[in-house]
Amino acid sequence: MGDSPAERLLRSAEGVAYWAAAAPVLGRLPAALGYRIACWRGDWLSRRQPEKRTELARNLRLVLGDQLSPAAAQQATRDWFRLASCEAVDVARLRHGARPLRRLVEIHGREHLEAALAAGKGAILCSAHFGSYNSGFSAIHASGFPVTTIGRWQYKYTARLSSAERRFWDLAYARPVRRHRQRPNIEPWPGRFEVAALAASALRANEVVTISIDAPPLDSDRDRVVEVPFLGRRARLLPGAVTLAQITGAPVLMGFLYRSADYRHQVLEISAPVPMGGETATAFGRCAAEVGAAIQRSPAHWAYWASTADLANLGLIPPGRDRSPAADPLPIPDKRFLPDRTADHVVGSA
Amino acid sequence: METVINDYISRELVQDPALLPLADETSLLESGILDSLSLLRLVVFLEERFGIPVGDRDLLPANFASVNAICGYLRAREPGQLGAVHG
C-alpha cells in the first residue's frame, strides 16, 4: 500500500474501527480466540502494507545483519504486525482492575521490585518501546506497585492528527492505560523543565517510575545525548534515567514484557538493580545493553523497526533513507497507524 | 542567600564558561543553564541547604527564572527567617 491521502485515511479508519469496535470484543472473548483473531488481523495488515513490511525487513537486516537468518527475519516481520494487533487486545483486557490481563501476565522478579521499594527511595524501572510495555506497566500497578510513567502520549504530539483523532486515541488507548497509574504521565517536552523534579517527587513517595530509554532524542535534546554501544553499533540515547537515579539514589531495574508463542500469555521479566557506579554514560551503557539484549532475544517486540527515521535518529542506520518525516513540523515523525506500538515516547530529560 | 545560590549554580550547573560570572538577574532558562535535570539538582540543593521542601506546584518557571527569582521564591516560603539567617 502506498502513502496517498486516501490510503492513509483508509488505514486510519481501519485502525480506529479495530481499536474502537473489534478489540473491545476480542478482549471479552476467551483469550485463545481473541488473540488468535488479533493475529489474523496482524497478518492481514502485513499483506496490506507491503512497503511497511519491506521497510521492517530491511531495517532488521541493516541493524541485526547476520545475527538474524532470513527465515528468522521473515518471522520477526510477521510477528511485528501480530504483536501490534495483540496490543489492542491487551488494552481491552485492562478493564475490571486489569484482572483479565493479569491472568495472562506472569511477573518474574517481583522480589527485586519489592526489595528496591523496601529501601524507601522508590525504584526506576527502565524499559523500552518493546512489546505491550504500557499494558505491562499497568499490570505492575494493578498487582500492587504504585506506578508513574515518564513518557509522552504520542498522539498529542504527532503532526497531522486532527483533534478528533487525538481525542479518539485518548479514549481508546490512553484512558484505559492511565487508569492503572499512580499519577498522570510525566510528559517531557521542550520547555517543561519540571519533568525530572516531578519524577523525583514520585520516587520520594516510594513509587515505581517507569521510563522507556530507547526513544530517539528530540532536536532540543541533542546536547544531552550520550553514545553507547547498542545492538552492535553506537546509538545516541538520553541517559536521563541514570542521572535521575544518581541524584535521587533510587535503584534502576530493567523490565521487559515478552509475549509467548501462543500470543496470549506474557512474561514480564524484572531484573535485579543495575549497578550505577562510574560515569553517567558508563552506567547508562549497562541499561542500554539490557535493552539491546532483549531486542536481540525477541526482535519482533521492538517498535522502532517500522520507523526508518527513528532508527537513523538513534544512529543505528545511515541517515537519508527516510522518506517522509522531514515534512513534519514537529520532531516526532508521523507514524504508520497510531497508536499501535508507538503510543508514547519517553526521554529522561526535557 | 543570593551568594550561596549563585555560587552553587556557577560551580555545579553552568556548562558554558562564557556565562560566568553569573549575574543574579541572568535568565537561567533562556541561557540554557537550567534544564529538567539541572533543576532537579538545584531543588535538591535548595531543600538541603535551606530546609524548605519544594512542592510540585512550585516548580514554575517564574520561581526559577534567575537567582533573584529563586531567592524571592524562598523568602516568600519562609518570610522573616531566611533573610535573617542567610541573607
Boltz contact constraints between the chains, C-beta under 6 A:
constraints:
  - contact:
      token1: [A, 193]
      token2: [B, 35]
      max_distance: 6.0
  - contact:
      token1: [A, 193]
      token2: [B, 36]
      max_distance: 6.0
  - contact:
      token1: [A, 193]
      token2: [B, 39]
      max_distance: 6.0
  - contact:
      token1: [A, 194]
      token2: [B, 59]
      max_distance: 6.0
  - contact:
      token1: [A, 195]
      token2: [B, 36]
      max_distance: 6.0
  - contact:
      token1: [A, 196]
      token2: [B, 36]
      max_distance: 6.0
  - contact:
      token1: [A, 196]
      token2: [B, 37]
      max_distance: 6.0
  - contact:
      token1: [A, 196]
      token2: [B, 40]
      max_distance: 6.0
  - contact:
      token1: [A, 197]
      token2: [B, 39]
      max_distance: 6.0
  - contact:
      token1: [A, 197]
      token2: [B, 40]
      max_distance: 6.0
  - contact:
      token1: [A, 197]
      token2: [B, 43]
      max_distance: 6.0
  - contact:
      token1: [A, 197]
      token2: [B, 59]
      max_distance: 6.0
  - contact:
      token1: [A, 198]
      token2: [B, 56]
      max_distance: 6.0
  - contact:
      token1: [A, 200]
      token2: [B, 40]
      max_distance: 6.0
  - contact:
      token1: [A, 201]
      token2: [B, 56]
      max_distance: 6.0
  - contact:
      token1: [A, 243]
      token2: [B, 37]
      max_distance: 6.0
  - contact:
      token1: [A, 247]
      token2: [B, 40]
      max_distance: 6.0
  - contact:
      token1: [A, 349]
      token2: [B, 35]
      max_distance: 6.0
  - contact:
      token1: [A, 349]
      token2: [B, 36]
      max_distance: 6.0
  - contact:
      token1: [A, 349]
      token2: [B, 37]
      max_distance: 6.0
  - contact:
      token1: [A, 350]
      token2: [B, 36]
      max_distance: 6.0
